[in-house]
C-alpha cells in the first residue's frame, strides 16, 4: 500500500515537461490559438510625415534648397523649426503650405519666383521669428504676418508700397530689410513703422525715395538709407530718433543738412554722408557729445572752419573722434587750422586730400 501511494505522488513529477522560457510573441500566439486574441492580421499605424523627397533633414531642420521645386513640399514634419526653400522656382505660397508647422522659427524663401502669397498662408506659424523673402517678385508685403515675427528681409523684390496695416501688431519686430525695391516716398504710408516699439534696424537702400521716411519709431538704433535720391535733411527728418546710433545716408543727392537736425539724434555715434553734394560740413557736429565717426568724402565741401567738428576750448565734454574722412573734396587741406581737429583721438583718424 505504501508503495502504491509513493508511485502516485511521483508520477506527476515524472510526467512534467522540461521548463521552457516563453517570450512575448509566444503568449500572443497562444492567445490567438485559444481564440482570446484578434483573429485577423495586426493593424499597423500609418507612418507620419517623413523627410520630403530629395530634401535633407536633420535635427528638425529641413533643407530643400537648389532643387528646382515649383511648389512647397507636402506633409512636412510637424516638429520642423527651420525650413530652407531658397534657390527654387516657387511662384506662389498657398493656404495650407505650412499647415501643422506650429513650431517653425525660421522660413527661408530667398531667390524664388514668388509673386503671390495667400492671406492665410502664414496663419499656422505661431512661433515664426525670421522670414526671408528676398530676391522674389513680390509687389507688396504680405498681410497677416505672424505676430511673433522678429526679422523680415524682403530686399530685391518689386515692392512699391508699404502700408501701415502690414506692420500693425508686429510688436516683436527688430530688423527690417527692404533695400533694392522700386519704392518711392509716396509709396510709404506715414507712420508705417510707428507701431513697432522694439524695431532697432531698418535698411531701405537703393530705392527711389527722395526724403527720410516719417514716423519712424524711437527705438531705432540703426537707419540705413544709402543709395537713394534724398536731396535734403531738415529739422523734421530725424525727429524723435533719440536712440539712433548709426545713420547711413551715403550715395544720395543731399546738398544740405539744416541746423538743428542732428540735435534730434543725441546718441548718434556714426554718420555716413559720403558721396553726396554737400557744400559744407553739417552744422551741429561740434555740439554733439557722442559722435565719433563722420564720413564726408566725395562731396563739394570747399572749406572747413576751426569749430566745425569740435566745441570751443579744450575742456568741453565730448567723445573723441576715431574717424573723419574729408578726402575727394575741393577743400584746400593745407588751409585747415591744426586746432580744427583738437578733439580727434589721433592724427591717423583724419583723411584728407586726393581731390581730382
Buried (B, 14 or more C-beta within 10 A) or exposed (E): EEEEEEEEEEEEEEEEEEEEEEEEEEEBEEEEEEEEEEEEEEEEEEEEBEBBEEBEBEEBEBBBBEBEBEBBBEEBBBBBBBBBBBBBEBBBBEBEBBBBBBBBBBBBBBBBEBBEBBEEBBBBBEEBBBBBBBBBEBEBBBEBBBEBBBBBBBBBBEBBBBBBEBBBBBBBBBBBBBBBBEBBBEBBBEBBBBBBEEBBBBBBBBBBBBBBBBBBBEBBBBBBBBBBBBBBBBBEBBBBBBBBBBBBBBBBEBBBBBEEBBBBBBBBBBBBBBBBEBEBBBBBBBBBEEBBBBBBBBBEBEBBEBBBBBBEEEEEEBEEBBBBBBBBBEBEBEEBEEEBBBBBBEEEBBBBEEBE
